[in-house]
Amino acid sequence: MLKTRLTEEYGVDLPFVSAGMGFVALPELVAAISNAGGLGLLGVGVTPPPLLEKQIDRIRSLTPHPFGVDLIYENTAMGPASTQQHIDVCVQEGVKLVVFFWNPPPAAWIDRLKRIGTKVWLSVGSVAQARSATRAGADAVIAQGSEAGGHNKSKIGLLTLVPAIVDAVAPLPVIAAGGIASGRSVAAALALGADAVCVGTRLLASEEAYAHPEYKRRIVAATEEDVTTTSIFGPEWPDQPMRVIRNRVVREWTGRDGKTPPQPDPPITIGKTLLAGHEYPMPKFSAALPTPDTTGDFEEMCIAAGDGAAIVNRVQPAAEIIREMMGEAERLLRERLPAMLAAKVEHP
């Protein structure tokens, strides 16, 4: 069994973290990951504080194992994604790990969480951001490479980003994220110096992910040529780069997708879904991800996914995904690499 600083410090069996994907990384997926020996992250997204409290309680009813809460720190067209009240809930519930995505949060939030023993991670996409996270008091950083799906402002591939960040923030643990969807990519990330991997796209095609069946089908069907970066999605959170699967709307706006397009007049609705339990008419270019509550035109929707989609070939239970990925990674690290080092090199 693979052991790293992360498994030792956080009391988990495997150096495997599930990405805190908004809309789809809900309690059932979080618990499935933690029950399988990994560290599940709840994707809070636009969840209001009272619902967050219920979701945390739900996770605890499904697993006795460690898990974390992933908060977006950014102002959106719908208001702040995370507020002081979200921190209040995390403190009151005694959450052991909080991850901040997109921007570093106020220092007071980090200080308050750390005072009660909560570990704080920051997601970063560059060495400069990683150094800032260290100064802010982060207990670890998630290095998100340009291969990662969904909202992603990194322009650096994981092969370069991980060792650079490992060197920059040592001895802080580093978790690698982006394009990791197989045991081979897990082994590569660990060999680059990461203490764990953070997996998103591969878990979108899990039975427990709260993603619409058509969303999962498109992940499974995607090739390496189907994933691209665009900024067209998001009247809810405009002008933000996202890694997505090409569909009709993405193809139509290729080459003129520098920022979220203005809303049509009169407004166009591409479908409807539920947000925080309330019906939400999805405007054209909506960044809301398709869940089982979603109906409408999937050729107009945001199908967020990373480069790892190219090697996802079926929908499986989350525990099976973890077992396959980590088993393959362990075999590679224990058998193939030592054999390569031991092999004699014959010179002509």
C-alpha positions as CSV (number, residue, x, y, z in Angstrom):
1,M,0.0,0.0,0.0
2,L,1.3,3.4,-0.9
3,K,2.2,5.7,2.0
4,T,3.1,9.3,1.9
5,R,3.1,12.3,4.3
6,L,-0.5,12.9,3.4
7,T,-1.6,9.4,4.4
8,E,0.2,9.7,7.6
9,E,-0.9,13.3,8.5
10,Y,-4.5,12.9,7.6
11,G,-5.2,9.3,8.7
12,V,-6.1,7.9,5.3
13,D,-5.0,4.7,3.6
14,L,-4.3,6.1,0.1
15,P,-2.7,9.3,-1.3
16,F,-5.9,9.9,-3.3
17,V,-8.0,13.1,-3.0
18,S,-11.3,13.6,-4.9
19,A,-11.7,17.1,-6.5
20,G,-14.3,19.3,-4.8
21,M,-16.3,19.7,-8.0
22,G,-19.3,22.1,-7.7
23,F,-22.7,20.6,-8.4
24,V,-21.4,17.0,-8.7
25,A,-19.1,16.2,-5.7
26,L,-21.9,15.8,-3.2
27,P,-22.1,13.7,0.0
28,E,-22.5,10.3,-1.7
29,L,-19.3,10.8,-3.8
30,V,-17.4,12.3,-0.8
31,A,-18.3,9.4,1.4
32,A,-17.5,6.8,-1.2
33,I,-14.0,8.2,-1.7
34,S,-13.3,8.3,2.1
35,N,-14.8,4.8,2.6
36,A,-12.5,3.5,-0.1
37,G,-9.4,4.8,1.7
38,G,-9.0,8.2,0.0
39,L,-9.9,11.7,1.1
40,G,-13.2,13.0,-0.2
41,L,-13.8,16.7,-0.8
42,L,-17.3,18.2,-0.8
43,G,-17.8,20.7,-3.7
44,V,-19.7,23.6,-2.1
45,G,-20.0,25.7,-5.2
46,V,-23.0,28.0,-4.7
47,T,-24.4,26.0,-1.8
48,P,-25.8,28.4,0.9
49,P,-24.5,27.9,4.5
50,P,-27.6,26.2,5.9
51,L,-27.5,23.5,3.1
52,L,-23.7,23.1,3.7
53,E,-24.4,22.2,7.3
54,K,-26.9,19.5,6.1
55,Q,-24.4,18.2,3.6
56,I,-21.7,17.8,6.2
57,D,-24.1,16.0,8.5
58,R,-25.1,13.7,5.6
59,I,-21.4,12.9,4.9
60,R,-20.9,12.0,8.5
61,S,-23.9,9.7,8.4
62,L,-22.3,7.8,5.5
63,T,-18.7,7.6,6.6
64,P,-16.6,7.7,9.8
65,H,-13.5,8.6,7.8
66,P,-11.8,12.0,7.1
67,F,-13.2,14.3,4.5
68,G,-12.8,18.0,3.5
69,V,-14.9,20.9,2.3
70,D,-13.9,22.8,-0.9
71,L,-14.8,26.5,-1.0
72,I,-14.5,28.9,-3.9
73,Y,-13.3,32.3,-2.9
74,E,-14.5,34.8,-5.5
75,N,-17.2,37.3,-6.2
76,T,-19.6,36.2,-8.9
77,A,-22.6,37.6,-10.6
78,M,-24.7,35.8,-8.0
79,G,-22.7,37.3,-5.1
80,P,-19.7,36.0,-3.1
81,A,-19.3,32.2,-3.6
82,S,-18.1,31.9,0.0
83,T,-19.0,34.0,3.0
84,Q,-18.1,34.3,6.6
85,Q,-21.2,32.2,7.3
86,H,-19.6,29.3,5.4
87,I,-16.6,29.5,7.7
88,D,-18.9,29.7,10.7
89,V,-20.5,26.4,9.6
90,C,-17.1,24.7,9.1
91,V,-16.0,25.9,12.5
92,Q,-19.3,24.8,14.2
93,E,-19.2,21.4,12.5
94,G,-15.5,20.9,13.4
95,V,-14.5,20.2,9.8
96,K,-11.0,18.9,9.7
97,L,-10.0,20.1,6.3
98,V,-11.0,23.2,4.3
99,V,-9.7,23.8,0.7
100,F,-9.9,27.2,-0.9
101,F,-10.1,27.4,-4.7
102,W,-9.5,30.2,-7.2
103,N,-8.2,32.9,-4.9
104,P,-6.7,33.0,-1.4
105,P,-9.2,33.8,1.3
106,P,-8.9,36.5,3.9
107,A,-6.2,35.9,6.5
108,A,-8.7,36.0,9.3
109,W,-10.6,33.0,7.8
110,I,-7.4,30.9,7.7
111,D,-6.4,32.0,11.2
112,R,-9.8,31.1,12.6
113,L,-9.8,27.7,11.0
114,K,-6.3,26.9,12.1
115,R,-7.0,27.9,15.7
116,I,-9.5,25.1,16.0
117,G,-7.1,22.6,14.4
118,T,-8.6,22.6,10.9
119,K,-6.1,22.0,8.1
120,V,-6.2,24.6,5.3
121,W,-5.2,23.9,1.7
122,L,-5.0,26.4,-1.2
123,S,-5.3,25.4,-4.8
124,V,-2.7,27.1,-7.0
125,G,-1.7,27.2,-10.7
126,S,1.7,28.7,-10.5
127,V,4.9,28.8,-8.4
128,A,4.1,32.4,-7.4
129,Q,0.7,31.5,-6.2
130,A,2.2,28.5,-4.3
131,R,4.7,30.8,-2.5
132,S,1.8,33.2,-1.6
133,A,-0.1,30.2,-0.2
134,T,2.8,29.3,2.0
135,R,3.0,32.8,3.3
136,A,-0.7,32.8,4.0
137,G,-0.3,29.8,6.3
138,A,-1.5,26.9,4.1
139,D,-0.9,23.4,5.4
140,A,-0.6,22.1,1.8
141,V,-1.2,23.2,-1.7
142,I,-3.0,21.6,-4.6
143,A,-1.0,22.2,-7.8
144,Q,-3.6,22.5,-10.5
145,G,-2.1,22.0,-14.0
146,S,-3.5,23.2,-17.3
147,E,-4.9,19.8,-17.9
148,A,-7.5,20.1,-15.1
149,G,-11.1,20.3,-16.0
150,G,-13.6,23.0,-15.1
151,H,-12.5,26.5,-14.0
152,N,-8.8,26.6,-14.5
153,K,-6.5,29.6,-15.0
154,S,-3.2,27.6,-15.0
155,K,-1.1,27.8,-18.1
156,I,1.5,25.3,-17.0
157,G,1.3,21.5,-17.5
158,L,1.6,19.3,-14.5
159,L,4.9,17.7,-15.6
160,T,6.6,21.1,-15.1
161,L,4.3,22.6,-12.4
162,V,4.6,19.8,-9.8
163,P,8.3,19.6,-9.4
164,A,8.6,23.4,-9.5
165,I,6.0,23.9,-6.8
166,V,7.5,21.0,-4.7
167,D,10.9,22.8,-4.7
168,A,9.3,26.2,-4.0
169,V,7.2,25.3,-1.0
170,A,9.2,22.5,0.6
171,P,8.6,20.9,3.1
172,L,4.9,21.7,2.6
173,P,2.9,18.7,1.1
174,V,1.9,19.1,-2.6
175,I,-1.2,17.4,-4.1
176,A,-1.1,17.1,-7.9
177,A,-4.3,17.9,-9.9
178,G,-4.9,17.8,-13.7
179,G,-5.2,15.0,-16.2
180,I,-4.8,12.3,-13.6
181,A,-7.1,9.5,-14.6
182,S,-5.0,6.3,-14.5
183,G,-2.5,4.5,-12.3
184,R,0.2,5.6,-14.6
185,S,-0.6,9.2,-14.1
186,V,-0.7,8.6,-10.3
187,A,2.7,7.0,-10.4
188,A,4.1,9.9,-12.5
189,A,2.7,12.5,-10.1
190,L,4.2,10.8,-7.1
191,A,7.5,10.4,-8.9
192,L,7.5,14.1,-9.6
193,G,7.4,14.7,-5.8
194,A,3.7,15.0,-5.1
195,D,2.4,13.6,-1.8
196,A,-1.0,12.7,-3.3
197,V,-3.1,13.2,-6.4
198,C,-6.4,15.1,-6.7
199,V,-8.8,13.4,-9.2
200,G,-11.8,15.1,-10.8
201,T,-12.7,14.1,-14.4
202,R,-12.2,10.3,-13.8
203,L,-14.7,10.6,-10.9
204,L,-17.3,12.4,-13.0
205,A,-17.8,9.0,-14.6
206,S,-18.4,7.3,-11.2
207,E,-21.7,5.9,-10.2
208,E,-21.8,8.2,-7.1
209,A,-21.0,11.5,-8.9
210,Y,-24.1,13.7,-9.1
211,A,-23.7,14.2,-12.8
212,H,-26.4,13.7,-15.4
213,P,-26.1,10.3,-17.3
214,E,-25.6,12.2,-20.5
215,Y,-22.8,14.2,-18.9
216,K,-21.1,10.9,-17.9
217,R,-21.7,9.4,-21.4
218,R,-19.9,12.4,-23.0
219,I,-17.0,12.0,-20.6
220,V,-16.6,8.3,-21.6
221,A,-17.0,9.1,-25.3
222,A,-14.4,11.9,-25.3
223,T,-11.1,11.7,-27.1
224,E,-8.0,13.8,-26.6
225,E,-9.2,16.2,-29.3
226,D,-12.5,16.8,-27.7
227,V,-11.3,18.8,-24.7
228,T,-10.5,22.6,-25.0
229,T,-10.4,25.8,-22.9
230,T,-13.0,28.5,-23.4
231,S,-14.4,31.5,-21.5
232,I,-17.9,31.5,-23.1
233,F,-19.6,30.0,-20.1
234,G,-20.8,31.9,-17.1
235,P,-23.2,34.8,-16.9
236,E,-23.3,33.4,-13.3
237,W,-19.5,33.9,-13.1
238,P,-18.4,35.7,-16.3
239,D,-15.1,35.8,-18.2
240,Q,-13.5,32.8,-16.5
241,P,-11.5,30.2,-18.4
242,M,-12.9,26.6,-18.2
243,R,-11.6,23.3,-19.6
244,V,-14.6,21.6,-21.2
245,I,-15.7,19.0,-23.8
246,R,-16.5,20.5,-27.2
247,N,-20.2,20.5,-28.1
248,R,-22.1,22.7,-30.6
249,V,-22.0,25.9,-28.6
250,V,-18.2,25.6,-28.0
251,R,-17.5,24.8,-31.6
252,E,-19.7,27.8,-32.7
253,W,-17.7,30.2,-30.6
254,T,-14.2,28.8,-31.3
255,G,-11.9,31.7,-32.1
256,R,-14.1,34.4,-30.5
257,D,-14.4,33.1,-26.9
258,G,-12.1,35.5,-25.1
259,K,-14.8,36.3,-22.6
260,T,-18.4,35.4,-21.7
261,P,-20.7,36.6,-24.5
262,P,-23.5,39.0,-23.7
263,Q,-26.9,37.6,-23.1
264,P,-29.2,37.5,-26.1
265,D,-32.1,39.9,-26.2
266,P,-34.7,38.6,-25.8
267,P,-33.1,36.1,-23.3
268,I,-32.7,32.4,-24.4
269,T,-33.1,29.6,-21.9
270,I,-31.2,26.4,-22.7
271,G,-32.8,24.2,-20.0
272,K,-33.6,24.1,-16.3
273,T,-32.0,22.6,-13.2
274,L,-32.0,22.9,-9.4
275,L,-29.6,25.1,-7.5
276,A,-29.7,24.8,-3.8
277,G,-33.1,23.1,-4.1
278,H,-34.7,25.8,-6.2
279,E,-35.6,25.6,-9.9
280,Y,-33.1,27.5,-12.0
281,P,-33.8,28.4,-15.6
282,M,-30.4,28.1,-17.3
283,P,-29.6,31.1,-19.5
284,K,-27.6,30.6,-22.7
285,F,-23.9,30.1,-21.9
286,S,-24.8,28.9,-18.3
287,A,-21.8,27.5,-16.4
288,A,-24.1,25.3,-14.3
289,L,-23.1,21.7,-14.8
290,P,-25.7,19.1,-15.8
291,T,-26.9,17.0,-12.9
292,P,-29.8,14.5,-12.7
293,D,-32.0,17.5,-12.0
294,T,-31.2,19.1,-15.4
295,T,-33.3,19.0,-18.5
296,G,-32.7,20.9,-21.8
297,D,-30.2,21.0,-24.7
298,F,-26.9,19.4,-23.8
299,E,-25.3,20.8,-27.0
300,E,-25.7,24.2,-25.4
301,M,-24.5,23.3,-21.9
302,C,-21.2,23.5,-20.1
303,I,-19.7,19.9,-20.1
304,A,-16.7,20.6,-17.9
305,A,-13.9,18.0,-18.1
306,G,-10.1,17.8,-18.1
307,D,-7.7,16.0,-20.4
308,G,-8.1,12.8,-18.4
309,A,-11.4,12.3,-20.2
310,A,-9.5,10.8,-23.1
311,I,-8.6,7.7,-21.0
312,V,-12.0,7.3,-19.2
313,N,-13.8,4.4,-20.9
314,R,-16.6,3.4,-18.6
315,V,-18.7,4.4,-15.6
316,Q,-17.8,2.6,-12.4
317,P,-18.3,2.7,-8.7
318,A,-15.9,5.2,-7.1
319,A,-14.3,2.5,-4.9
320,E,-13.5,0.4,-8.0
321,I,-11.9,3.4,-9.7
322,I,-9.7,4.1,-6.7
323,R,-8.7,0.4,-6.4
324,E,-7.8,0.2,-10.1
325,M,-5.8,3.5,-10.2
326,M,-3.9,3.0,-7.0
327,G,-3.3,-0.7,-7.6
328,E,-1.8,0.1,-11.0
329,A,0.3,2.9,-9.5
330,E,1.7,0.7,-6.8
331,R,2.6,-2.0,-9.2
332,L,4.5,0.5,-11.4
333,L,6.3,2.0,-8.5
334,R,7.2,-1.3,-6.8
335,E,8.0,-3.4,-9.8
336,R,8.7,-1.6,-13.0
337,L,10.8,1.4,-11.8
338,P,13.1,-0.7,-9.6
339,A,13.5,-3.2,-12.4
340,M,14.5,-0.3,-14.7
341,L,17.0,0.9,-12.2
342,A,18.5,-2.5,-11.7
343,A,18.8,-3.3,-15.4
344,K,22.3,-3.3,-16.8
345,V,23.0,-0.9,-19.6
346,E,25.2,-2.4,-22.3
347,H,27.4,0.0,-24.2
348,P,28.5,-0.7,-27.8
